[in-house]
Amino acid sequence: MDAADEWIAIPQAADLMHMTKPALAQLRYRGVGPRFYRLSRTTILYKRSEVLAWMESRACIRTDDALTPS
């Protein structure tokens, strides 16, 4: 498996995004974060490549750029 397509758990995704686990949970709740995969009631995984793509989609060139949900 390519490192970019590796499955990562919530703690690794939060670290990669420089967020707390509760902040990442809020993104999931609001439906505005990277796509995630719920394998069971307590197991949530992300694909590293999708987290990185979501982060790239949030790029701004000005401080007043509006962020749109994706």
C-alpha positions in Angstrom: 0.0 0.0 0.0 1.3 3.4 -0.9 2.1 5.6 2.1 -0.3 8.3 0.8 -3.2 5.8 0.8 -2.5 4.4 4.2 -5.3 4.2 6.7 -4.9 6.4 9.8 -6.9 6.5 13.0 -8.3 9.6 14.6 -5.1 10.5 16.7 -2.9 10.3 13.6 -5.4 12.3 11.5 -5.6 15.0 14.2 -1.8 15.2 14.4 -1.5 15.5 10.6 -4.1 18.3 10.6 -2.6 20.0 13.7 -5.9 19.8 15.4 -7.2 18.3 18.6 -9.3 15.1 18.5 -12.4 17.1 19.7 -11.9 19.6 16.9 -11.7 16.8 14.3 -14.9 15.3 15.9 -16.7 18.6 15.3 -15.7 18.5 11.7 -17.2 15.1 11.4 -20.4 16.1 13.2 -20.8 19.2 11.0 -20.0 17.3 7.8 -17.3 19.7 6.7 -14.1 17.7 7.3 -12.3 15.1 5.3 -14.1 12.0 4.3 -13.9 9.3 7.0 -14.8 5.6 7.2 -16.8 4.2 10.1 -15.9 0.6 10.4 -17.8 0.1 13.6 -19.5 2.1 16.3 -16.1 3.0 17.8 -13.7 2.6 14.9 -13.2 5.6 12.5 -10.4 5.7 10.0 -9.2 8.2 7.4 -7.1 7.8 4.3 -4.0 9.9 4.6 -4.3 11.0 0.9 -7.9 12.2 1.5 -6.9 14.2 4.6 -4.0 15.8 2.7 -6.3 16.6 -0.3 -8.9 18.1 2.1 -6.2 20.3 3.7 -5.0 21.4 0.2 -8.6 22.3 -0.7 -8.6 24.8 2.3 -5.7 26.8 0.9 -6.1 30.6 0.9 -4.1 33.4 -0.6 -5.6 36.2 1.5 -6.5 36.4 5.1 -10.1 37.4 4.2 -10.6 34.5 1.8 -13.9 32.8 2.7 -13.7 29.2 3.5 -16.5 27.2 2.0 -17.6 23.8 3.4 -16.3 20.9 1.4 
